[in-house]
Amino acid sequence: MTGYTRDDVEGRTSLEIEIWADPATRERVVAALQAHVVVRNMEMRFRRENGDVGIGLISGRLIDVNGEPCFLSITRDITDRQFTR
């Protein structure tokens, strides 16, 4: 979906790979997680490895991995749906 390889992303944050096309969306996700621990079907614009921008629906929750808080998420690419309306 994004064109990034495992080597591109492993050990790096979403900020480091600059996947958020709109940083304000990341802030909305963070705020929702802080308030509710879970995010469901939040629309976001994401940047692919080649620089193109897509639109996705992100759902996820905060989890604990060896004492470190992590965001486990699934994003569905809805780019085609958005541009065919």
PyMOL Python script that loads the backbone (N, CA, C, O; Angstrom):
from pymol import cmd

cmd.read_pdbstr("""\
ATOM      1  N   MET A   1       0.821  -1.196   0.000  1.00  0.00           N
ATOM      2  CA  MET A   1       0.000   0.000   0.000  1.00  0.00           C
ATOM      3  C   MET A   1       0.865   1.260   0.000  1.00  0.00           C
ATOM      4  O   MET A   1       0.542   2.234  -0.681  1.00  0.00           O
ATOM      5  N   THR A   2       1.953   1.247   0.755  1.00  0.00           N
ATOM      6  CA  THR A   2       2.771   2.454   0.859  1.00  0.00           C
ATOM      7  C   THR A   2       4.051   2.387   0.041  1.00  0.00           C
ATOM      8  O   THR A   2       4.645   3.419  -0.270  1.00  0.00           O
ATOM      9  N   GLY A   3       4.474   1.187  -0.307  1.00  0.00           N
ATOM     10  CA  GLY A   3       5.714   1.037  -1.053  1.00  0.00           C
ATOM     11  C   GLY A   3       6.958   0.936  -0.176  1.00  0.00           C
ATOM     12  O   GLY A   3       8.055   0.700  -0.682  1.00  0.00           O
ATOM     13  N   TYR A   4       6.794   1.112   1.131  1.00  0.00           N
ATOM     14  CA  TYR A   4       7.938   0.976   2.037  1.00  0.00           C
ATOM     15  C   TYR A   4       8.236  -0.500   2.266  1.00  0.00           C
ATOM     16  O   TYR A   4       7.318  -1.316   2.349  1.00  0.00           O
ATOM     17  N   THR A   5       9.506  -0.839   2.368  1.00  0.00           N
ATOM     18  CA  THR A   5       9.908  -2.199   2.703  1.00  0.00           C
ATOM     19  C   THR A   5      10.050  -2.314   4.214  1.00  0.00           C
ATOM     20  O   THR A   5      10.060  -1.314   4.931  1.00  0.00           O
ATOM     21  N   ARG A   6      10.159  -3.529   4.673  1.00  0.00           N
ATOM     22  CA  ARG A   6      10.377  -3.752   6.107  1.00  0.00           C
ATOM     23  C   ARG A   6      11.639  -3.040   6.574  1.00  0.00           C
ATOM     24  O   ARG A   6      11.654  -2.435   7.645  1.00  0.00           O
ATOM     25  N   ASP A   7      12.693  -3.110   5.774  1.00  0.00           N
ATOM     26  CA  ASP A   7      13.942  -2.424   6.128  1.00  0.00           C
ATOM     27  C   ASP A   7      13.767  -0.914   6.206  1.00  0.00           C
ATOM     28  O   ASP A   7      14.435  -0.252   7.000  1.00  0.00           O
ATOM     29  N   ASP A   8      12.870  -0.363   5.385  1.00  0.00           N
ATOM     30  CA  ASP A   8      12.612   1.082   5.401  1.00  0.00           C
ATOM     31  C   ASP A   8      12.010   1.533   6.723  1.00  0.00           C
ATOM     32  O   ASP A   8      12.297   2.634   7.195  1.00  0.00           O
ATOM     33  N   VAL A   9      11.172   0.683   7.328  1.00  0.00           N
ATOM     34  CA  VAL A   9      10.392   1.126   8.482  1.00  0.00           C
ATOM     35  C   VAL A   9      10.800   0.513   9.814  1.00  0.00           C
ATOM     36  O   VAL A   9      10.526   1.095  10.864  1.00  0.00           O
ATOM     37  N   GLU A  10      11.438  -0.632   9.798  1.00  0.00           N
ATOM     38  CA  GLU A  10      11.763  -1.320  11.047  1.00  0.00           C
ATOM     39  C   GLU A  10      12.663  -0.450  11.931  1.00  0.00           C
ATOM     40  O   GLU A  10      13.726   0.012  11.515  1.00  0.00           O
ATOM     41  N   GLY A  11      12.196  -0.248  13.166  1.00  0.00           N
ATOM     42  CA  GLY A  11      12.962   0.542  14.126  1.00  0.00           C
ATOM     43  C   GLY A  11      12.809   2.048  13.979  1.00  0.00           C
ATOM     44  O   GLY A  11      13.482   2.812  14.671  1.00  0.00           O
ATOM     45  N   ARG A  12      11.922   2.483  13.077  1.00  0.00           N
ATOM     46  CA  ARG A  12      11.706   3.912  12.847  1.00  0.00           C
ATOM     47  C   ARG A  12      10.267   4.269  13.168  1.00  0.00           C
ATOM     48  O   ARG A  12       9.371   3.432  13.062  1.00  0.00           O
ATOM     49  N   THR A  13      10.052   5.504  13.557  1.00  0.00           N
ATOM     50  CA  THR A  13       8.697   5.962  13.851  1.00  0.00           C
ATOM     51  C   THR A  13       8.028   6.489  12.585  1.00  0.00           C
ATOM     52  O   THR A  13       8.679   6.716  11.564  1.00  0.00           O
ATOM     53  N   SER A  14       6.714   6.677  12.678  1.00  0.00           N
ATOM     54  CA  SER A  14       5.979   7.237  11.539  1.00  0.00           C
ATOM     55  C   SER A  14       6.449   8.650  11.228  1.00  0.00           C
ATOM     56  O   SER A  14       6.406   9.079  10.075  1.00  0.00           O
ATOM     57  N   LEU A  15       6.893   9.369  12.240  1.00  0.00           N
ATOM     58  CA  LEU A  15       7.445  10.713  12.001  1.00  0.00           C
ATOM     59  C   LEU A  15       8.765  10.632  11.246  1.00  0.00           C
ATOM     60  O   LEU A  15       9.036  11.447  10.365  1.00  0.00           O
ATOM     61  N   GLU A  16       9.575   9.655  11.592  1.00  0.00           N
ATOM     62  CA  GLU A  16      10.876   9.516  10.929  1.00  0.00           C
ATOM     63  C   GLU A  16      10.741   9.157   9.456  1.00  0.00           C
ATOM     64  O   GLU A  16      11.532   9.612   8.630  1.00  0.00           O
ATOM     65  N   ILE A  17       9.741   8.341   9.120  1.00  0.00           N
ATOM     66  CA  ILE A  17       9.561   8.004   7.701  1.00  0.00           C
ATOM     67  C   ILE A  17       8.640   8.986   6.993  1.00  0.00           C
ATOM     68  O   ILE A  17       8.419   8.885   5.786  1.00  0.00           O
ATOM     69  N   GLU A  18       8.105   9.938   7.752  1.00  0.00           N
ATOM     70  CA  GLU A  18       7.260  11.011   7.199  1.00  0.00           C
ATOM     71  C   GLU A  18       6.058  10.469   6.442  1.00  0.00           C
ATOM     72  O   GLU A  18       5.748  10.922   5.340  1.00  0.00           O
ATOM     73  N   ILE A  19       5.380   9.488   7.047  1.00  0.00           N
ATOM     74  CA  ILE A  19       4.211   8.897   6.390  1.00  0.00           C
ATOM     75  C   ILE A  19       2.974   9.784   6.493  1.00  0.00           C
ATOM     76  O   ILE A  19       2.062   9.667   5.676  1.00  0.00           O
ATOM     77  N   TRP A  20       2.934  10.676   7.495  1.00  0.00           N
ATOM     78  CA  TRP A  20       1.771  11.550   7.675  1.00  0.00           C
ATOM     79  C   TRP A  20       1.846  12.701   6.677  1.00  0.00           C
ATOM     80  O   TRP A  20       2.698  13.579   6.815  1.00  0.00           O
ATOM     81  N   ALA A  21       0.968  12.710   5.673  1.00  0.00           N
ATOM     82  CA  ALA A  21       0.951  13.797   4.695  1.00  0.00           C
ATOM     83  C   ALA A  21       0.473  15.089   5.342  1.00  0.00           C
ATOM     84  O   ALA A  21       0.839  16.180   4.903  1.00  0.00           O
ATOM     85  N   ASP A  22      -0.336  14.970   6.377  1.00  0.00           N
ATOM     86  CA  ASP A  22      -0.849  16.124   7.112  1.00  0.00           C
ATOM     87  C   ASP A  22      -0.546  15.906   8.598  1.00  0.00           C
ATOM     88  O   ASP A  22      -1.249  15.143   9.260  1.00  0.00           O
ATOM     89  N   PRO A  23       0.489  16.565   9.132  1.00  0.00           N
ATOM     90  CA  PRO A  23       0.863  16.356  10.534  1.00  0.00           C
ATOM     91  C   PRO A  23      -0.275  16.618  11.521  1.00  0.00           C
ATOM     92  O   PRO A  23      -0.273  16.050  12.613  1.00  0.00           O
ATOM     93  N   ALA A  24      -1.238  17.456  11.170  1.00  0.00           N
ATOM     94  CA  ALA A  24      -2.367  17.717  12.062  1.00  0.00           C
ATOM     95  C   ALA A  24      -3.204  16.452  12.271  1.00  0.00           C
ATOM     96  O   ALA A  24      -3.797  16.272  13.335  1.00  0.00           O
ATOM     97  N   THR A  25      -3.254  15.585  11.272  1.00  0.00           N
ATOM     98  CA  THR A  25      -3.987  14.330  11.414  1.00  0.00           C
ATOM     99  C   THR A  25      -3.327  13.454  12.464  1.00  0.00           C
ATOM    100  O   THR A  25      -4.016  12.826  13.268  1.00  0.00           O
ATOM    101  N   ARG A  26      -2.010  13.403  12.466  1.00  0.00           N
ATOM    102  CA  ARG A  26      -1.305  12.626  13.485  1.00  0.00           C
ATOM    103  C   ARG A  26      -1.668  13.143  14.867  1.00  0.00           C
ATOM    104  O   ARG A  26      -1.882  12.356  15.790  1.00  0.00           O
ATOM    105  N   GLU A  27      -1.736  14.446  15.014  1.00  0.00           N
ATOM    106  CA  GLU A  27      -2.087  15.028  16.311  1.00  0.00           C
ATOM    107  C   GLU A  27      -3.501  14.629  16.726  1.00  0.00           C
ATOM    108  O   GLU A  27      -3.753  14.385  17.906  1.00  0.00           O
ATOM    109  N   ARG A  28      -4.423  14.560  15.768  1.00  0.00           N
ATOM    110  CA  ARG A  28      -5.791  14.103  16.066  1.00  0.00           C
ATOM    111  C   ARG A  28      -5.804  12.650  16.519  1.00  0.00           C
ATOM    112  O   ARG A  28      -6.531  12.286  17.443  1.00  0.00           O
ATOM    113  N   VAL A  29      -4.995  11.819  15.862  1.00  0.00           N
ATOM    114  CA  VAL A  29      -4.902  10.412  16.240  1.00  0.00           C
ATOM    115  C   VAL A  29      -4.338  10.293  17.654  1.00  0.00           C
ATOM    116  O   VAL A  29      -4.873   9.551  18.477  1.00  0.00           O
ATOM    117  N   VAL A  30      -3.266  11.019  17.932  1.00  0.00           N
ATOM    118  CA  VAL A  30      -2.656  10.986  19.265  1.00  0.00           C
ATOM    119  C   VAL A  30      -3.664  11.438  20.325  1.00  0.00           C
ATOM    120  O   VAL A  30      -3.780  10.805  21.374  1.00  0.00           O
ATOM    121  N   ALA A  31      -4.385  12.515  20.065  1.00  0.00           N
ATOM    122  CA  ALA A  31      -5.375  13.022  21.023  1.00  0.00           C
ATOM    123  C   ALA A  31      -6.475  11.989  21.258  1.00  0.00           C
ATOM    124  O   ALA A  31      -6.895  11.778  22.396  1.00  0.00           O
ATOM    125  N   ALA A  32      -6.940  11.346  20.191  1.00  0.00           N
ATOM    126  CA  ALA A  32      -7.979  10.325  20.336  1.00  0.00           C
ATOM    127  C   ALA A  32      -7.467   9.136  21.141  1.00  0.00           C
ATOM    128  O   ALA A  32      -8.196   8.585  21.965  1.00  0.00           O
ATOM    129  N   LEU A  33      -6.228   8.742  20.909  1.00  0.00           N
ATOM    130  CA  LEU A  33      -5.652   7.631  21.662  1.00  0.00           C
ATOM    131  C   LEU A  33      -5.508   7.980  23.136  1.00  0.00           C
ATOM    132  O   LEU A  33      -5.778   7.150  24.004  1.00  0.00           O
ATOM    133  N   GLN A  34      -5.084   9.197  23.414  1.00  0.00           N
ATOM    134  CA  GLN A  34      -4.936   9.622  24.804  1.00  0.00           C
ATOM    135  C   GLN A  34      -6.287   9.643  25.514  1.00  0.00           C
ATOM    136  O   GLN A  34      -6.370   9.319  26.699  1.00  0.00           O
ATOM    137  N   ALA A  35      -7.322  10.015  24.814  1.00  0.00           N
ATOM    138  CA  ALA A  35      -8.657  10.106  25.420  1.00  0.00           C
ATOM    139  C   ALA A  35      -9.372   8.755  25.497  1.00  0.00           C
ATOM    140  O   ALA A  35     -10.086   8.486  26.463  1.00  0.00           O
ATOM    141  N   HIS A  36      -9.180   7.905  24.482  1.00  0.00           N
ATOM    142  CA  HIS A  36     -10.010   6.701  24.377  1.00  0.00           C
ATOM    143  C   HIS A  36      -9.226   5.398  24.227  1.00  0.00           C
ATOM    144  O   HIS A  36      -9.825   4.323  24.271  1.00  0.00           O
ATOM    145  N   VAL A  37      -7.914   5.462  24.051  1.00  0.00           N
ATOM    146  CA  VAL A  37      -7.026   4.309  23.866  1.00  0.00           C
ATOM    147  C   VAL A  37      -7.238   3.610  22.517  1.00  0.00           C
ATOM    148  O   VAL A  37      -6.464   2.725  22.150  1.00  0.00           O
ATOM    149  N   VAL A  38      -8.259   3.995  21.797  1.00  0.00           N
ATOM    150  CA  VAL A  38      -8.575   3.344  20.531  1.00  0.00           C
ATOM    151  C   VAL A  38      -9.006   4.391  19.502  1.00  0.00           C
ATOM    152  O   VAL A  38      -9.570   5.428  19.852  1.00  0.00           O
ATOM    153  N   VAL A  39      -8.732   4.103  18.238  1.00  0.00           N
ATOM    154  CA  VAL A  39      -9.157   4.949  17.117  1.00  0.00           C
ATOM    155  C   VAL A  39      -9.852   4.026  16.119  1.00  0.00           C
ATOM    156  O   VAL A  39      -9.359   2.940  15.817  1.00  0.00           O
ATOM    157  N   ARG A  40     -10.995   4.468  15.614  1.00  0.00           N
ATOM    158  CA  ARG A  40     -11.727   3.648  14.645  1.00  0.00           C
ATOM    159  C   ARG A  40     -12.080   4.473  13.409  1.00  0.00           C
ATOM    160  O   ARG A  40     -12.739   5.509  13.494  1.00  0.00           O
ATOM    161  N   ASN A  41     -11.625   3.983  12.269  1.00  0.00           N
ATOM    162  CA  ASN A  41     -11.991   4.547  10.962  1.00  0.00           C
ATOM    163  C   ASN A  41     -11.791   6.054  10.871  1.00  0.00           C
ATOM    164  O   ASN A  41     -12.681   6.781  10.431  1.00  0.00           O
ATOM    165  N   MET A  42     -10.630   6.512  11.284  1.00  0.00           N
ATOM    166  CA  MET A  42     -10.296   7.927  11.149  1.00  0.00           C
ATOM    167  C   MET A  42      -9.638   8.133   9.777  1.00  0.00           C
ATOM    168  O   MET A  42      -8.664   7.463   9.433  1.00  0.00           O
ATOM    169  N   GLU A  43     -10.182   9.057   9.018  1.00  0.00           N
ATOM    170  CA  GLU A  43      -9.626   9.324   7.692  1.00  0.00           C
ATOM    171  C   GLU A  43      -8.300  10.057   7.821  1.00  0.00           C
ATOM    172  O   GLU A  43      -8.158  10.970   8.634  1.00  0.00           O
ATOM    173  N   MET A  44      -7.337   9.647   7.013  1.00  0.00           N
ATOM    174  CA  MET A  44      -6.017  10.276   7.039  1.00  0.00           C
ATOM    175  C   MET A  44      -5.429  10.310   5.633  1.00  0.00           C
ATOM    176  O   MET A  44      -5.758   9.488   4.777  1.00  0.00           O
ATOM    177  N   ARG A  45      -4.567  11.267   5.427  1.00  0.00           N
ATOM    178  CA  ARG A  45      -3.784  11.320   4.192  1.00  0.00           C
ATOM    179  C   ARG A  45      -2.394  10.800   4.538  1.00  0.00           C
ATOM    180  O   ARG A  45      -1.777  11.259   5.499  1.00  0.00           O
ATOM    181  N   PHE A  46      -1.899   9.838   3.753  1.00  0.00           N
ATOM    182  CA  PHE A  46      -0.590   9.254   4.016  1.00  0.00           C
ATOM    183  C   PHE A  46       0.313   9.398   2.798  1.00  0.00           C
ATOM    184  O   PHE A  46      -0.149   9.449   1.658  1.00  0.00           O
ATOM    185  N   ARG A  47       1.592   9.462   3.068  1.00  0.00           N
ATOM    186  CA  ARG A  47       2.587   9.617   1.999  1.00  0.00           C
ATOM    187  C   ARG A  47       3.205   8.259   1.688  1.00  0.00           C
ATOM    188  O   ARG A  47       3.703   7.564   2.574  1.00  0.00           O
ATOM    189  N   ARG A  48       3.160   7.906   0.427  1.00  0.00           N
ATOM    190  CA  ARG A  48       3.810   6.672  -0.022  1.00  0.00           C
ATOM    191  C   ARG A  48       5.310   6.902  -0.181  1.00  0.00           C
ATOM    192  O   ARG A  48       5.784   8.039  -0.198  1.00  0.00           O
ATOM    193  N   GLU A  49       6.034   5.813  -0.295  1.00  0.00           N
ATOM    194  CA  GLU A  49       7.500   5.887  -0.420  1.00  0.00           C
ATOM    195  C   GLU A  49       7.922   6.712  -1.628  1.00  0.00           C
ATOM    196  O   GLU A  49       8.956   7.378  -1.588  1.00  0.00           O
ATOM    197  N   ASN A  50       7.139   6.677  -2.701  1.00  0.00           N
ATOM    198  CA  ASN A  50       7.490   7.427  -3.909  1.00  0.00           C
ATOM    199  C   ASN A  50       7.048   8.894  -3.862  1.00  0.00           C
ATOM    200  O   ASN A  50       7.250   9.640  -4.820  1.00  0.00           O
ATOM    201  N   GLY A  51       6.435   9.307  -2.722  1.00  0.00           N
ATOM    202  CA  GLY A  51       6.018  10.696  -2.564  1.00  0.00           C
ATOM    203  C   GLY A  51       4.553  10.953  -2.862  1.00  0.00           C
ATOM    204  O   GLY A  51       4.021  11.996  -2.481  1.00  0.00           O
ATOM    205  N   ASP A  52       3.885  10.012  -3.544  1.00  0.00           N
ATOM    206  CA  ASP A  52       2.455  10.172  -3.804  1.00  0.00           C
ATOM    207  C   ASP A  52       1.684  10.174  -2.493  1.00  0.00           C
ATOM    208  O   ASP A  52       2.132   9.602  -1.499  1.00  0.00           O
ATOM    209  N   VAL A  53       0.531  10.814  -2.497  1.00  0.00           N
ATOM    210  CA  VAL A  53      -0.312  10.869  -1.304  1.00  0.00           C
ATOM    211  C   VAL A  53      -1.573  10.051  -1.539  1.00  0.00           C
ATOM    212  O   VAL A  53      -2.219  10.165  -2.581  1.00  0.00           O
ATOM    213  N   GLY A  54      -1.914   9.222  -0.553  1.00  0.00           N
ATOM    214  CA  GLY A  54      -3.128   8.424  -0.601  1.00  0.00           C
ATOM    215  C   GLY A  54      -4.029   8.793   0.568  1.00  0.00           C
ATOM    216  O   GLY A  54      -3.645   9.549   1.460  1.00  0.00           O
ATOM    217  N   ILE A  55      -5.229   8.243   0.541  1.00  0.00           N
ATOM    218  CA  ILE A  55      -6.187   8.474   1.616  1.00  0.00           C
ATOM    219  C   ILE A  55      -6.519   7.126   2.235  1.00  0.00           C
ATOM    220  O   ILE A  55      -6.804   6.156   1.533  1.00  0.00           O
ATOM    221  N   GLY A  56      -6.479   7.082   3.565  1.00  0.00           N
ATOM    222  CA  GLY A  56      -6.745   5.829   4.247  1.00  0.00           C
ATOM    223  C   GLY A  56      -7.687   6.004   5.419  1.00  0.00           C
ATOM    224  O   GLY A  56      -7.908   7.114   5.903  1.00  0.00           O
ATOM    225  N   LEU A  57      -8.240   4.881   5.869  1.00  0.00           N
ATOM    226  CA  LEU A  57      -9.016   4.835   7.107  1.00  0.00           C
ATOM    227  C   LEU A  57      -8.170   4.067   8.103  1.00  0.00           C
ATOM    228  O   LEU A  57      -7.853   2.898   7.880  1.00  0.00           O
ATOM    229  N   ILE A  58      -7.801   4.712   9.201  1.00  0.00           N
ATOM    230  CA  ILE A  58      -6.930   4.097  10.188  1.00  0.00           C
ATOM    231  C   ILE A  58      -7.743   3.716  11.417  1.00  0.00           C
ATOM    232  O   ILE A  58      -8.562   4.492  11.910  1.00  0.00           O
ATOM    233  N   SER A  59      -7.499   2.505  11.898  1.00  0.00           N
ATOM    234  CA  SER A  59      -8.081   2.009  13.138  1.00  0.00           C
ATOM    235  C   SER A  59      -6.955   1.380  13.935  1.00  0.00           C
ATOM    236  O   SER A  59      -6.069   0.741  13.368  1.00  0.00           O
ATOM    237  N   GLY A  60      -6.986   1.559  15.241  1.00  0.00           N
ATOM    238  CA  GLY A  60      -5.942   0.959  16.052  1.00  0.00           C
ATOM    239  C   GLY A  60      -6.137   1.245  17.519  1.00  0.00           C
ATOM    240  O   GLY A  60      -7.089   1.908  17.932  1.00  0.00           O
ATOM    241  N   ARG A  61      -5.196   0.718  18.305  1.00  0.00           N
ATOM    242  CA  ARG A  61      -5.263   0.912  19.745  1.00  0.00           C
ATOM    243  C   ARG A  61      -3.860   0.911  20.323  1.00  0.00           C
ATOM    244  O   ARG A  61      -2.912   0.415  19.715  1.00  0.00           O
ATOM    245  N   LEU A  62      -3.757   1.477  21.506  1.00  0.00           N
ATOM    246  CA  LEU A  62      -2.501   1.443  22.233  1.00  0.00           C
ATOM    247  C   LEU A  62      -2.329   0.065  22.850  1.00  0.00           C
ATOM    248  O   LEU A  62      -3.273  -0.492  23.411  1.00  0.00           O
ATOM    249  N   ILE A  63      -1.131  -0.483  22.749  1.00  0.00           N
ATOM    250  CA  ILE A  63      -0.809  -1.750  23.387  1.00  0.00           C
ATOM    251  C   ILE A  63       0.521  -1.588  24.106  1.00  0.00           C
ATOM    252  O   ILE A  63       1.263  -0.638  23.858  1.00  0.00           O
ATOM    253  N   ASP A  64       0.808  -2.513  24.989  1.00  0.00           N
ATOM    254  CA  ASP A  64       2.071  -2.512  25.727  1.00  0.00           C
ATOM    255  C   ASP A  64       2.944  -3.627  25.182  1.00  0.00           C
ATOM    256  O   ASP A  64       2.526  -4.785  25.150  1.00  0.00           O
ATOM    257  N   VAL A  65       4.151  -3.291  24.754  1.00  0.00           N
ATOM    258  CA  VAL A  65       5.100  -4.294  24.269  1.00  0.00           C
ATOM    259  C   VAL A  65       6.349  -4.183  25.132  1.00  0.00           C
ATOM    260  O   VAL A  65       7.140  -3.250  24.992  1.00  0.00           O
ATOM    261  N   ASN A  66       6.509  -5.150  26.023  1.00  0.00           N
ATOM    262  CA  ASN A  66       7.660  -5.164  26.930  1.00  0.00           C
ATOM    263  C   ASN A  66       7.822  -3.850  27.683  1.00  0.00           C
ATOM    264  O   ASN A  66       8.930  -3.332  27.822  1.00  0.00           O
ATOM    265  N   GLY A  67       6.704  -3.318  28.166  1.00  0.00           N
ATOM    266  CA  GLY A  67       6.739  -2.094  28.949  1.00  0.00           C
ATOM    267  C   GLY A  67       6.779  -0.810  28.148  1.00  0.00           C
ATOM    268  O   GLY A  67       6.825   0.279  28.722  1.00  0.00           O
ATOM    269  N   GLU A  68       6.762  -0.922  26.835  1.00  0.00           N
ATOM    270  CA  GLU A  68       6.796   0.270  25.977  1.00  0.00           C
ATOM    271  C   GLU A  68       5.447   0.433  25.276  1.00  0.00           C
ATOM    272  O   GLU A  68       4.977  -0.504  24.631  1.00  0.00           O
ATOM    273  N   PRO A  69       4.810   1.616  25.393  1.00  0.00           N
ATOM    274  CA  PRO A  69       3.535   1.805  24.700  1.00  0.00           C
ATOM    275  C   PRO A  69       3.746   1.859  23.189  1.00  0.00           C
ATOM    276  O   PRO A  69       4.643   2.542  22.695  1.00  0.00           O
ATOM    277  N   CYS A  70       2.902   1.127  22.473  1.00  0.00           N
ATOM    278  CA  CYS A  70       2.989   1.081  21.011  1.00  0.00           C
ATOM    279  C   CYS A  70       1.584   1.226  20.430  1.00  0.00           C
ATOM    280  O   CYS A  70       0.590   0.899  21.079  1.00  0.00           O
ATOM    281  N   PHE A  71       1.525   1.718  19.209  1.00  0.00           N
ATOM    282  CA  PHE A  71       0.252   1.880  18.503  1.00  0.00           C
ATOM    283  C   PHE A  71       0.162   0.778  17.460  1.00  0.00           C
ATOM    284  O   PHE A  71       0.923   0.762  16.493  1.00  0.00           O
ATOM    285  N   LEU A  72      -0.768  -0.139  17.661  1.00  0.00           N
ATOM    286  CA  LEU A  72      -1.025  -1.209  16.717  1.00  0.00           C
ATOM    287  C   LEU A  72      -2.188  -0.762  15.841  1.00  0.00           C
ATOM    288  O   LEU A  72      -3.279  -0.490  16.342  1.00  0.00           O
ATOM    289  N   SER A  73      -1.957  -0.688  14.542  1.00  0.00           N
ATOM    290  CA  SER A  73      -2.996  -0.131  13.673  1.00  0.00           C
ATOM    291  C   SER A  73      -3.126  -0.894  12.371  1.00  0.00           C
ATOM    292  O   SER A  73      -2.230  -1.624  11.947  1.00  0.00           O
ATOM    293  N   ILE A  74      -4.276  -0.695  11.760  1.00  0.00           N
ATOM    294  CA  ILE A  74      -4.564  -1.179  10.410  1.00  0.00           C
ATOM    295  C   ILE A  74      -5.082   0.022   9.636  1.00  0.00           C
ATOM    296  O   ILE A  74      -5.935   0.768  10.117  1.00  0.00           O
ATOM    297  N   THR A  75      -4.557   0.195   8.435  1.00  0.00           N
ATOM    298  CA  THR A  75      -5.034   1.283   7.577  1.00  0.00           C
ATOM    299  C   THR A  75      -5.533   0.683   6.275  1.00  0.00           C
ATOM    300  O   THR A  75      -4.836  -0.094   5.622  1.00  0.00           O
ATOM    301  N   ARG A  76      -6.745   1.055   5.909  1.00  0.00           N
ATOM    302  CA  ARG A  76      -7.313   0.626   4.629  1.00  0.00           C
ATOM    303  C   ARG A  76      -7.165   1.766   3.634  1.00  0.00           C
ATOM    304  O   ARG A  76      -7.519   2.908   3.926  1.00  0.00           O
ATOM    305  N   ASP A  77      -6.646   1.449   2.469  1.00  0.00           N
ATOM    306  CA  ASP A  77      -6.469   2.447   1.417  1.00  0.00           C
ATOM    307  C   ASP A  77      -7.812   2.694   0.735  1.00  0.00           C
ATOM    308  O   ASP A  77      -8.378   1.797   0.109  1.00  0.00           O
ATOM    309  N   ILE A  78      -8.312   3.920   0.866  1.00  0.00           N
ATOM    310  CA  ILE A  78      -9.590   4.279   0.232  1.00  0.00           C
ATOM    311  C   ILE A  78      -9.381   5.369  -0.821  1.00  0.00           C
ATOM    312  O   ILE A  78     -10.322   6.068  -1.197  1.00  0.00           O
ATOM    313  N   THR A  79      -8.166   5.504  -1.281  1.00  0.00           N
ATOM    314  CA  THR A  79      -7.836   6.548  -2.253  1.00  0.00           C
ATOM    315  C   THR A  79      -8.763   6.508  -3.459  1.00  0.00           C
ATOM    316  O   THR A  79      -9.298   7.542  -3.861  1.00  0.00           O
ATOM    317  N   ASP A  80      -8.962   5.322  -4.045  1.00  0.00           N
ATOM    318  CA  ASP A  80      -9.805   5.206  -5.225  1.00  0.00           C
ATOM    319  C   ASP A  80     -11.245   5.608  -4.947  1.00  0.00           C
ATOM    320  O   ASP A  80     -11.890   6.231  -5.791  1.00  0.00           O
ATOM    321  N   ARG A  81     -11.749   5.261  -3.782  1.00  0.00           N
ATOM    322  CA  ARG A  81     -13.125   5.641  -3.420  1.00  0.00           C
ATOM    323  C   ARG A  81     -13.274   7.150  -3.308  1.00  0.00           C
ATOM    324  O   ARG A  81     -14.290   7.714  -3.715  1.00  0.00           O
ATOM    325  N   GLN A  82     -12.268   7.791  -2.759  1.00  0.00           N
ATOM    326  CA  GLN A  82     -12.340   9.238  -2.548  1.00  0.00           C
ATOM    327  C   GLN A  82     -12.314  10.009  -3.874  1.00  0.00           C
ATOM    328  O   GLN A  82     -12.994  11.025  -4.019  1.00  0.00           O
ATOM    329  N   PHE A  83     -11.535   9.527  -4.826  1.00  0.00           N
ATOM    330  CA  PHE A  83     -11.386  10.271  -6.067  1.00  0.00           C
ATOM    331  C   PHE A  83     -12.402   9.896  -7.137  1.00  0.00           C
ATOM    332  O   PHE A  83     -12.429  10.507  -8.206  1.00  0.00           O
ATOM    333  N   THR A  84     -13.234   8.900  -6.862  1.00  0.00           N
ATOM    334  CA  THR A  84     -14.236   8.516  -7.859  1.00  0.00           C
ATOM    335  C   THR A  84     -15.616   9.031  -7.500  1.00  0.00           C
ATOM    336  O   THR A  84     -16.581   8.747  -8.210  1.00  0.00           O
ATOM    337  N   ARG A  85     -15.731   9.779  -6.420  1.00  0.00           N
ATOM    338  CA  ARG A  85     -17.044  10.303  -6.019  1.00  0.00           C
ATOM    339  C   ARG A  85     -17.502  11.408  -6.915  1.00  0.00           C
ATOM    340  O   ARG A  85     -18.586  11.957  -6.713  1.00  0.00           O
TER     341      ARG A  85
END
""", "prot")
cmd.dss("prot")
cmd.show_as("cartoon", "prot")
cmd.util.cbc("prot")
cmd.orient("prot")
